[in-house]
Amino acid sequence: MISPPYFLLSLFLFSIFHVYVYSIPNFQTLNPDSSYINPKLPPKTLSSSLKFEGSSDLVKLRYHMGPVLSSSPINIYLIWYGRWPNSHKLLIKDFINSISPSTKAPKPSVSDWWRTVSLYTDQTGANVSRSILIAGEFHDTLYSHGNQLTRLSIQQVIATAVKSAPFPVDHKNGIYLILTAQDVAVQDFCRAVCGFHYFTFPSMVGYTLPYAWVGNSGKQCPEVCAYPFAIPGYMGGGGPGALKPPNGDVGVDGMISVIGHELAELSSNPLVNAWYAGEDPTAPTEIGDLCEGLYGTGGGGGYIGRVIRDRLGRTFNMNGKRGRRFLVQWIWSPELKACAGPNAMD
């Protein structure tokens, strides 16, 4: 689950404790005029190096013997709830379709980012699949359950889609991704969550199916769920300012990072009994939660880290298919015991 970025409040508390050393490799990008930026670097005060962002001996990520999504491909069934412009749908689908390793994209790429997710295994040693397929879509343009949803009514949205049979019930390989339009209010949206994942109850849907929900915050709370493309009022004058989204839409560009976060956690913890930190499965700290707010080298304590800016000022940290660029948060690596991303410089 991804929560609003209250980590920003730590910006002022942690800035004096961190120091980072950078060496800039020759990344291949779609635009040779791209440059690397870190909007608001912490001062160099104490150490000479902190190699892995987010690293900590206090993080106890453990495997709890449940399944991961290892069958190939992982079939994603999209449920578009509300009215969605085709351009927004295409952008989101381009991101999802960029995950599979067969995608041709310059480095740092979305596929390289997902490689970290694929390091997670189940008790048989099977890895999370690297292959992702959009296997079906359902368009609920009539708002079948209204424009105010609860966590339970989101499961009813899934039930409506399944019963209308636009796609099959896929117990083995399938996950269901519900995306709500910017005029749909969802329980706890903007206040406590920007997206979440869970599994459906047989009493609600008829089956136990892993699913995730993400909302478009463009009109409701971009400063909460689309940071750093919009910034909270309390940061006015005290930070680097809002960054320019890579595809020109604050709500959808911000939403894509939340989608990545939830897909990573859903794949490594589909039934909330596989990979997470903490002892409470009802409130697990998962592989995306551990890296919330980190997008590049030097991140931490409220800093997003060093990312890439093109000649038009648009900010991104990975490349996708069809020339797309995205800014997506990093994921906790079980090998490095730290947050990792394809644009890392250390």
N, C-alpha and C positions, 0 to 999 in steps of 0.2 A: 504494500500500500504506500502511496506517496502522499505526504501531507504538505500543506502550504509551507513555504520556505521561512519558517521562523528562525532557521539557522542564521538569517541575516542579522538578527539582533546580536549575534556573537561577534560580528565584524569588529566592533570597537573593543571588545574584551580580549580577543585573541591576537590582534595584529602585532602586539609587541613581542610575541613569543615565537614567531616563525621566521625562518630564513631559507631561501631557496637559491640554488645555483643552476643555471641553464646552459645547455649546449644545444644549438639549433641544428638539427640534421637537415638534409636536403629532401624534404617531403615533396612528392609529386602532387600537384593540385591541378584543378581544372583551369586555374587562372595564374599564369606565371607572375602576375603582379600582386599576388596575395602577400600579406605580411602577418607576422605573429604579434599578438598584443596580449597584455594582461591588464585589464582595466582596474587599476588600483593595486599595485604590488605592495606586499608588506615590507617594512623596513628590514635591512640586514643588521641584526643585533646580537644574536647569540651563537648559533652553530654555523658551520660552513656548508652543511648539506642535510637535506631531508629527502632521501631518494624517492620514497613511495608515499604518495599523498593518501592521507587517511589511515596510514599504518598504525597499529596499536597492539600491544600485548594484551590489552583488556578486551579485545573483540574475541568472543568465543562462539564463532559460527560452527554449528554442529549438524551432522546428518542424523535424522531421526527415523531412518529405515523405510520411508515412504517412497513412492515412485517419482521419477522425473519424466519429462516428455522426451523419450528416447526413440520412439518410432519415427521413421522417416518416410515422407515428410510430416512436419507438424501442419495439420490442416486448420487454417483459420477461417471461421465463418463470421463474416462481418454483418452486424445489424446496425443500419443507419437509422437512428431514431430522430424523427423530425425532418425538417427541410434542409437539405444540404446542397450547396452549389456544386456542380460537377467539378470545378477546378479544385475545390477543397477535398473532394473524395479522391481525385486523381493524385493529389499531393500525398495524402496519407497512404494510399495504395503503393505509390512509388517508394515510400520509405519501407513498408513491409516487404515489398518485392526486392528490396536491396539487401535483405539480410542473408539470403542464400549465397554460398560461395561461388555459384555459377554467374553471379552478377558481375559485369565488367564495369569497374569504377576505379578511378585513381585512388591511391593511398593518400591520407588515411581514409578507410572506407567503412561503411556500415557493416559489411560482412566481417571485417577485421574486429570491429567492436563486439559482434555476436560471438566471435571465437572465444572470448572470455566466458560467456554464458555456457558454451558447449563443454567447458572443462568440468562441469558438475556431473556427477555420476550417481547411479542408484546402487543398491547392494550387490547387483550382479556385475558392476563395473561398466554398465552401458552409459554412454554420455548423452547429455541433452543433444538432440538432433541439430545439425547445422542447416538443414533444409526446411524452408518455410514456404507454404503454398496458400494463397487465398483460394479456398475451395468453394466458396459460395457467398452470396450477398442477399440481404433482405432489406427492403426499403419501407420503413414504417412512416410514411409521410403524413398519415392521418392522426398521428399521436394517439395510438390505440389505447393507451393508459393515461392520457392527459399530459399536461406539460409540467407536472410536479410529481416526481417519482421518489419512492422510498427504496431502501435496499431490497426489500421484499418485492416491490412492484417491478424492479429491474428483472427479477427472476420471472415475473409474469410476462414481461416483454419477450424474454427468451422463449417462454412457453408458446406465446402467440406465433413467433417465427417458426418454431419447430412444428407446431400443429398445422401451419399453413403449407408446410412441406416445400419451402423453397430450396432446402438442402436436407440431407439425411441427419439423423441422430448418429453422431460419430463418437462412440465410447472409447475407442482405442487411440486414435490419432488426433481427435478434434478438440479445439478450444473455441469459445464463442466470445467475440469482442463487440461489446455494445458501445456505440459512440453517440452521445446525445448532442443535438444542435445547441447553438448559443442561446436560444430562447427557452431551454428546458432547465428547470430547477430540480436538483437532486439532493436528497437528504445529506446534510453535512458538507455539501459541495461549497468550496471557497472558505468554509469555516474550519473544517477539520481534515478534509481530503480533497485531492485533485483527481484521484482515480483510485480504484481498489480492485482486487481480484478475490475470488472465492470459488465455491462450487455450488451447483444448484441442488435444491432439496427435492427428492422424489415426490413429496407431497405437493410441491409447487409446479414442477415441470414434468414429472413422471420419470426422470432419470437423474443420475448424478453426473454432471458435466462441468468441467472447469471453465470458468468464464472470467472476463475482466470488463470493467466499465471505465471509461474516460469521458469527461465532458469538455466542451469547448467553452473556455472562460472568457472569450473575446469581449463580450458585453457585460459579464457579471463581475469578474474579478481578475483581469489580466495581471494586475500588480501582485496578485497572490499566486496564481497558477501558471502564469506565462512569464515569470521572471527568468532571465534578465532582460526580456524584451519590453517589459514595463516594470516600474519600480514603485514600492510603497511610498506613501506621502512622507513617512517619518525619515526616509532617506534623502529627502529633498536637499540638494546642496552638499550632502555629505558623502556621496559616492561618485562613481564614474558616469552616472546617467544611464538611461535605458540603451541597450544595444539594438542595432538594426537587425531585424529577423532575416534569415537567408532567403526566404521565399516571399517576403513582403506581406505576411499576414501574422500579426502578433498572436491571435488566438490559436490558429492552426499550427504555426511553427512551435509555439509553446506546448501545444497539445501533443505533438509528435514526441517530445522528450518524455512526457508522462506515459505515452503508449509504449515506448521502448522500455521504460522502467517496469511497467506492469507485465509486459510480455516476458521480460527476463525473469521476474519473480514467479510468474505463473508457470514457466517452463521448468524452473528448478524447485518449485514447491507447489504443485498443482492441487493437492488435496490438503495442504497445510500440515503435512507430516513428513516433510523431507528436509530441505536446507533452510535453517534459520537460527538466529541467535536468541538467547533468552529462554526462559522456562515456561512461558505462557503461550500456547499455540493459538489462543484467541487474540493475541496482540504480538505476533512475531516480528522480530527485526530481520528483514530479509536482505538479499544481495544488492538490491537497489537502494533500500533505506540506508545502508551503511555508507553510501556515496552520494547522498542527496546534496545537490548544490555544487558538485565537483564536475568540471568539464575539461580540465587540462592541468598540465604540470604547474605546480605552485599553488594549487587550490587548497583550501582549508581555512577554518576560522571565518567563514563568510566570504572568502574570495573564490571566484569561480575557476581560477587558473588561467593559464595561457592558452588562447584559442587563435583562430585564424580570421583575418579580416580581408575581404577582397577590395578591389580598387573602387568599388561603389559604396564601401563602408559596411557591407553586410557581413555578419559574424557567423562562423560555423566551426565545427571541429571534425566533420567527416563528410565524405562524398558518397552519393548514391547513384542509382541508375538514371539514365536520361539527363545527365548533367545536373541533377539535383544536389543540393547541399543541405546539411542538417546540423543543428546544435543539440546534442543528446548527452545526457549525464553519463558519467562513468559507472562501472559495475565492479563490485568486490571480486577480486581474483583469489581462488582457493590456493593457487600456487605462490603468488607474491604475498599473500596475507595483507593485501592493501587494495585500494581502488586502482583500476586500470582502464585505459582507453587507447584507441589506435593512434591518437595524436600525442602520446606521451613523448617527452623529450629527455627522460632520464632512465 
